[in-house]
Amino acid sequence: MSLTLRSTLLAGAAMLLPLAASAQDAWYPYPAQAIEPPFSTDGESVDVEYMPLEAAAQPWNICVSFPHMKDACWLGVNYGVIAEAQRLGVRMNVVEADGYTELPRQISQIEDCVAGGADAVIIGAISYDGLNSLIREVAGQGIPVIDVINGVSSTDITAKSLVSFYTMGYQTGAYLAETHPAGSDEVAVGWFPGPAGAGWVEAAHRGFADAVEGSAVRVLEPRYGDTGREVQQRLVEDVLTASPEVRYIAGTAVTAEAAQGVVRERGLTGQVEILSFYMTPGVYTGIQRGMILGAPADSMVIQGRIAVDQAVRALQGEEFIRHVGPEIFVVDQNNIGSVDRDAILPPENFSPVFSVN
């Protein structure tokens, strides 16, 4: 097995910065967390150093399905899967459904991929439960199915390459709870967890709520919505208009990116602070400029790379970690200068790539 296990059990999320080289052919070994037993919601996180294959045994045909390419999170995953397909020497076809309301389209696209001869399928799922029948059908044909980023409830998947969005949400809430503990003056927080029904959204919401429980943080009614910039900007504007007492805007990376302009235009800079529960280039730049307080980094590029490696290992009958994701660490204005940007974000000016031949 090409993975070096270390015996340390992690209690919560690690705050270590990735030490791996960031060049395309040298991104590994990468600090990661394996879940034991795999696919369990209450499993233990085991510290590992992820080592991918040097190359695939043949040019397998891999299909990748994303919810959309409307935010830089999925652009980063796109960069990761494409770069790893090129490094390993496999073919790849990437499809995107154009939004979290488009579950039927995602199902149809995956069915087309399989009909077109895909050897393996990597899915960034629109719905936590809504793809289960399709996954069962695809896996029943002996085709490996890899769950990347968002999470699904299906037990028929081959592997998961993702992090705990519960932990991502929890870390964001914990920052607020530590800043405003019980007994201090109450603060109101507008909370924007993302599209309702998505597994990662519900997990982040639970983590955030658990972290602020018992503190002086009062969370307003969650505002759910697709992670398109216009949608999130409108939600932020509505909350700031309806609840002028809001001190913090916390939510998706798109929320944080959109909120910067809204806060500035309304003259609320310094009065309303912004937090994201995951990292994108826009959030990274916002932290650098002092407009965003901070965000946990889930290294979405590495999640994409690992998913491709898992697919190839499964196709070749090699051992692999069935449930694994990069270590989560918090990026803020204090440590951003020491973060390896290329490991957690796509290159600047990267545009979506939909095929590797």
NORSULTA-V510300 format. One record per pair of residues at least 6 apart in sequence whose C-alpha atoms are under 8 Angstrom apart, sorted by the first residue. I is the first residue (numbers start at 1). J is the second residue. D is the distance in whole Angstrom. If there is no record, write none. Layout:
<<I J D> <I J D>>
This chain:
<<1 318 8> <1 319 6> <1 320 7> <2 51 6> <2 52 7> <2 53 8> <2 319 8> <3 48 7> <3 49 6> <3 50 6> <3 51 5> <4 48 6> <4 49 6> <4 50 7> <4 51 8> <5 46 8> <5 47 7> <5 48 5> <5 49 7> <6 46 8> <6 47 6> <6 48 6> <6 49 8> <7 46 7> <7 47 7> <8 46 6> <8 47 6> <9 44 7> <9 45 6> <9 46 5> <9 47 6> <10 44 8> <10 45 6> <10 46 6> <10 47 7> <11 45 8> <12 167 7> <13 167 7> <13 327 7> <13 328 6> <13 329 7> <14 327 6> <14 328 6> <14 329 6> <15 327 8> <15 328 7> <15 329 4> <15 330 6> <16 327 8> <16 328 8> <16 329 6> <17 329 6> <17 339 7> <17 340 8> <18 30 7> <18 31 6> <18 327 8> <18 339 8> <18 340 7> <18 343 8> <19 30 7> <19 31 8> <19 340 8> <20 26 8> <20 27 6> <20 28 6> <20 29 6> <20 30 5> <20 31 8> <20 343 8> <21 27 5> <21 28 7> <21 343 8> <22 340 7> <22 342 6> <22 343 5> <23 342 8> <24 83 7> <24 84 8> <24 87 7> <25 87 7> <27 343 7> <28 50 7> <28 51 6> <28 52 7> <29 49 6> <29 50 5> <29 51 5> <29 52 8> <30 49 5> <30 50 5> <30 51 7> <30 326 7> <31 47 7> <31 48 6> <31 49 5> <31 50 6> <31 326 6> <31 327 6> <32 47 6> <32 48 5> <32 49 6> <32 50 6> <32 324 7> <32 325 5> <32 326 4> <32 327 5> <33 45 6> <33 46 5> <33 47 5> <33 48 6> <33 324 6> <33 325 5> <33 326 6> <33 327 6> <34 45 6> <34 46 5> <34 47 7> <34 48 7> <34 321 7> <34 323 6> <34 324 4> <34 325 7> <35 43 6> <35 44 6> <35 45 5> <35 46 6> <35 323 6> <35 324 6> <36 43 5> <36 44 5> <36 45 7> <36 46 7> <36 323 8> <37 43 6> <37 44 7> <38 322 6> <38 323 5> <39 155 8> <39 160 8> <39 323 6> <52 306 7> <52 309 6> <53 88 7> <53 309 7> <53 313 8> <54 88 7> <55 87 7> <55 88 4> <55 89 6> <56 88 5> <56 89 6> <56 90 7> <56 312 7> <57 316 7> <58 89 7> <58 90 7> <59 89 6> <59 90 4> <59 91 6> <60 90 5> <60 91 6> <60 119 6> <60 312 8> <61 90 6> <61 91 5> <61 92 6> <61 93 8> <61 117 7> <61 118 5> <61 119 5> <61 120 7> <62 90 7> <62 91 6> <62 92 5> <62 93 6> <62 118 6> <62 119 6> <62 120 5> <62 121 6> <62 122 7> <62 311 8> <63 92 6> <63 93 5> <63 94 6> <63 95 8> <63 110 8> <63 113 6> <63 118 6> <63 119 8> <63 120 6> <63 121 5> <63 122 6> <64 92 7> <64 93 6> <64 94 5> <64 95 6> <64 121 6> <64 122 5> <64 123 6> <64 124 8> <65 94 6> <65 95 5> <65 96 6> <65 97 8> <65 106 7> <65 109 8> <65 110 7> <65 121 8> <65 122 6> <65 123 5> <65 124 6> <65 125 8> <66 74 7> <66 94 8> <66 95 6> <66 96 5> <66 97 7> <66 106 8> <66 123 6> <66 124 5> <66 125 7> <66 126 8> <67 96 5> <67 97 5> <67 98 6> <67 99 5> <67 100 6> <67 102 8> <67 106 7> <67 124 6> <67 125 6> <67 126 5> <68 74 7> <68 96 5> <68 97 5> <68 98 4> <68 99 5> <68 100 8> <69 75 6> <69 96 7> <69 98 7> <69 352 8> <70 98 8> <70 99 8> <70 227 7> <70 228 6> <70 229 8> <71 227 7> <71 228 7> <71 229 8> <71 254 7> <72 280 6> <72 281 7> <72 282 8> <73 279 7> <73 280 6> <73 300 7> <74 300 8> <75 346 7> <75 350 8> <75 351 8> <75 352 6> <76 280 8> <76 300 6> <76 301 5> <76 344 8> <76 345 6> <76 346 5> <77 300 5> <77 301 5> <77 302 8> <77 303 7> <77 304 5> <77 305 8> <78 301 8> <78 304 7> <78 352 7> <78 353 7> <79 301 6> <79 304 8> <79 346 6> <79 350 8> <79 352 7> <79 353 8> <80 300 8> <80 301 4> <80 302 6> <80 303 7> <80 304 5> <80 305 5> <80 346 8> <81 301 8> <81 304 5> <81 305 5> <81 307 7> <81 308 6> <82 92 7> <82 353 7> <82 355 8> <82 356 7> <83 305 7> <84 304 8> <84 305 5> <84 308 7> <84 309 8> <85 91 7> <85 92 7> <85 308 7> <85 356 7> <86 356 7> <90 356 7> <90 357 8> <91 355 7> <91 356 5> <91 357 5> <92 354 8> <92 355 5> <92 356 5> <92 357 7> <93 354 6> <93 355 5> <93 356 7> <94 353 8> <94 354 5> <94 355 6> <95 109 7> <95 354 7> <96 106 7> <97 103 8> <97 105 6> <97 106 5> <97 109 8> <99 126 8> <99 226 7> <100 126 5> <100 127 8> <100 195 7> <100 198 8> <100 226 6> <101 126 8> <101 226 8> <102 126 8> <103 126 6> <103 127 7> <103 130 8> <106 126 8> <107 131 7> <107 134 7> <110 121 8> <114 121 8> <114 138 8> <118 143 8> <119 143 6> <119 144 7> <119 315 8> <120 143 5> <120 144 5> <120 145 6> <120 146 8> <120 311 6> <120 315 8> <121 143 7> <121 144 6> <121 145 5> <121 146 6> <121 311 8> <122 145 6> <122 146 5> <122 147 6> <122 148 7> <122 307 7> <122 308 8> <122 311 8> <123 145 7> <123 146 6> <123 147 5> <123 148 6> <124 147 6> <124 148 5> <124 149 6> <124 150 6> <124 151 7> <125 131 7> <125 147 7> <125 148 8> <125 150 6> <125 151 7> <125 152 7> <125 198 8> <126 150 8> <126 198 6> <127 152 7> <127 197 6> <127 198 5> <127 199 6> <128 150 8> <128 151 6> <128 152 4> <128 153 6> <128 197 7> <128 198 6> <128 199 5> <129 152 6> <129 153 6> <129 154 7> <131 152 8> <131 154 8> <132 152 8> <132 153 7> <132 154 5> <132 156 8> <135 145 7> <135 154 7> <135 156 7> <135 157 7> <136 154 8> <136 156 6> <136 157 8> <138 144 8> <138 145 8> <139 145 6> <139 156 6> <139 157 7> <139 158 8> <144 157 7> <144 158 6> <144 311 6> <144 314 7> <144 315 7> <145 157 5> <145 158 5> <145 159 7> <145 311 7> <146 157 6> <146 158 6> <146 159 5> <146 160 6> <146 161 7> <146 307 6> <146 310 7> <146 311 7> <147 157 7> <147 158 8> <147 159 6> <147 160 5> <147 161 6> <147 162 8> <147 307 8> <148 160 6> <148 161 5> <148 162 6> <148 303 7> <148 304 7> <148 307 6> <149 161 6> <149 162 5> <149 163 7> <149 200 8> <149 300 7> <149 303 7> <150 162 7> <150 198 7> <150 199 6> <150 200 5> <151 160 8> <151 162 7> <151 199 6> <151 200 6> <152 199 7> <158 314 8> <158 322 7> <159 310 7> <159 321 8> <159 322 4> <159 323 6> <160 307 7> <160 322 6> <160 323 5> <160 324 6> <161 303 6> <161 304 7> <161 306 6> <161 307 5> <161 323 6> <161 324 5> <161 325 5> <162 303 6> <162 323 8> <162 324 6> <162 325 5> <162 326 8> <163 298 7> <163 324 7> <163 325 5> <163 326 7> <163 327 8> <163 328 8> <164 203 8> <165 200 6> <165 201 8> <165 203 5> <165 204 5> <165 207 8> <166 200 8> <166 203 5> <166 204 4> <166 205 7> <166 206 6> <166 207 4> <166 208 7> <167 204 7> <167 207 6> <168 204 6> <168 207 7> <168 277 6> <168 278 7> <168 296 6> <168 328 8> <169 203 8> <169 204 4> <169 205 6> <169 206 7> <169 207 5> <169 208 4> <169 277 6> <170 204 7> <170 206 8> <170 207 4> <170 208 4> <170 209 7> <170 210 7> <170 211 5> <171 207 8> <171 208 7> <171 211 7> <171 277 8> <171 296 7> <172 208 7> <172 250 8> <172 275 7> <172 276 7> <172 277 6> <172 295 7> <172 296 7> <173 207 8> <173 208 5> <173 209 7> <173 210 8> <173 211 5> <173 212 5> <174 208 8> <174 211 5> <174 212 6> <176 212 7> <176 217 7> <177 211 7> <177 212 5> <177 215 5> <177 216 7> <177 217 6> <180 186 7> <180 187 8> <180 215 6> <180 216 5> <180 217 6> <181 214 8> <181 215 5> <181 216 5> <181 217 8> <182 214 6> <182 215 4> <182 216 5> <183 215 8> <183 216 7> <184 216 6> <185 216 6> <186 216 5> <186 217 6> <186 218 7> <187 216 6> <187 217 5> <187 218 6> <187 246 7> <187 247 6> <188 217 6> <188 218 5> <188 219 6> <188 220 7> <188 245 6> <188 246 5> <188 247 6> <188 248 7> <189 217 7> <189 218 6> <189 219 5> <189 220 6> <189 246 6> <189 247 6> <189 248 5> <189 249 6> <189 250 7> <190 219 6> <190 220 5> <190 221 8> <190 222 7> <190 223 8> <190 236 8> <190 239 7> <190 246 6> <190 248 6> <190 249 5> <190 250 6> <191 219 7> <191 220 7> <191 221 7> <191 222 5> <191 223 6> <191 249 6> <191 250 5> <191 251 6> <192 222 6> <192 223 5> <192 224 6> <192 225 8> <192 249 8> <192 250 6> <192 251 4> <192 252 6> <192 255 7> <193 201 6> <193 202 8> <193 204 7> <193 205 6> <193 222 7> <193 223 7> <193 224 6> <193 225 8> <193 251 5> <193 252 6> <194 201 6> <194 223 8> <194 224 5> <194 225 5> <194 226 6> <194 227 6> <194 251 7> <194 252 6> <195 201 7> <195 224 5> <195 225 4> <195 226 5> <195 227 7> <196 202 8> <196 224 6> <196 225 7> <204 277 8> <223 235 7> <225 231 7> <225 232 7> <225 235 8> <226 232 7> <227 252 8> <227 254 6> <227 255 8> <228 254 7> <229 254 6> <229 255 7> <229 258 6> <230 258 8> <232 254 7> <232 255 5> <232 258 7> <233 255 7> <233 258 5> <233 259 6> <233 262 7> <236 249 8> <236 255 7> <236 259 6> <236 262 8> <237 262 7> <240 246 7> <246 272 7> <247 271 6> <247 272 5> <247 273 6> <248 272 5> <248 273 5> <248 274 6> <248 275 7> <249 256 7> <249 259 7> <249 272 7> <249 273 6> <249 274 5> <249 275 6> <250 256 7> <250 274 6> <250 275 5> <250 276 6> <250 277 7> <251 275 7> <251 276 5> <251 277 6> <252 276 5> <252 277 6> <252 278 7> <253 276 5> <253 277 7> <253 278 6> <253 279 6> <253 280 6> <253 282 8> <253 283 6> <255 276 8> <256 274 6> <256 275 6> <256 276 6> <256 283 7> <256 292 7> <257 282 6> <257 283 6> <257 286 7> <259 274 7> <260 274 8> <260 286 8> <260 291 7> <260 292 8> <263 269 6> <263 272 7> <273 291 8> <273 292 7> <273 293 7> <274 291 7> <274 292 5> <274 293 6> <275 292 6> <275 293 6> <275 294 6> <275 295 6> <276 283 7> <276 292 8> <276 294 7> <276 295 5> <276 296 8> <277 295 5> <277 296 6> <278 295 6> <278 296 5> <278 297 6> <278 298 7> <279 295 6> <279 296 6> <279 297 5> <279 298 7> <279 299 8> <279 344 8> <279 345 8> <280 345 7> <281 345 6> <281 346 8> <283 292 7> <283 294 8> <283 295 8> <286 292 5> <287 293 6> <287 294 6> <287 332 6> <287 333 6> <287 336 8> <288 333 6> <288 336 7> <290 333 7> <293 332 6> <293 333 7> <294 330 7> <294 331 6> <294 332 4> <294 333 7> <295 330 6> <295 331 6> <295 332 7> <296 328 6> <296 329 5> <296 330 4> <296 331 6> <297 328 6> <297 329 6> <297 330 6> <297 331 7> <297 344 7> <298 326 7> <298 327 7> <298 328 5> <298 329 7> <298 344 7> <299 326 6> <299 328 8> <299 343 6> <299 344 4> <299 345 7> <300 344 6> <300 345 7> <301 343 7> <301 344 6> <301 345 6> <301 346 7> <302 326 7> <302 343 7> <302 344 7> <303 325 6> <303 326 7> <306 325 8> <310 320 6> <310 321 8> <310 322 8> <313 319 7> <313 320 6> <314 320 7> <331 339 8>>
